[in-house]
Amino acid sequence: MECVIIGIIGTVERNNMLFNHYGRLNPVQTNHWFYPDSTNIYRYKYVRSSRTLQIVFKSNIYAKYVYYYVPERKFREMFYADSKGKYFHKNIKGQFEWDKINL
C-alpha cells in the first residue's frame, strides 16, 4: 500500500483517500462519493468549498439532490451515523435549501 504524506498536518493519503493520524478516514477532505449500506441512499458526498451535501437516492439514481450551506459537522455526523437515511430525515431534510439536478 502506497502512502503519501500531504500538506495537512496529521493527514496521510492512502489509495486516494485521506486519513487522520488515528487512521480514521477524514470524509470532508476526500471529495469522493461514498456508497453506504443503505436502503434509501445510493451515494453521497460533501463539497467543502461550496458547503454542499450531494445525495443520489436509490429511488431515483438519475437525479442528484444538492443541499446548500450544510455545516461540515452535519456531514461528519451523517458519515459516522449507523443509519444514513434516518440521520438524513431527522437532521438534513427540511433543514436546508436544496435543488434537484437531473443526471
Secondary structure as UniProt FT lines:
FT   STRAND          3..5
FT   TURN            9..10
FT   STRAND          11..14
FT   TURN            15..16
FT   STRAND          17..20
FT   TURN            21..22
FT   HELIX           27..29
FT   STRAND          41..47
FT   TURN            48..51
FT   STRAND          52..57
FT   TURN            58..59
FT   STRAND          60..67
FT   HELIX           72..80
FT   HELIX           84..91
FT   TURN            92..95
FT   STRAND          98..102
//
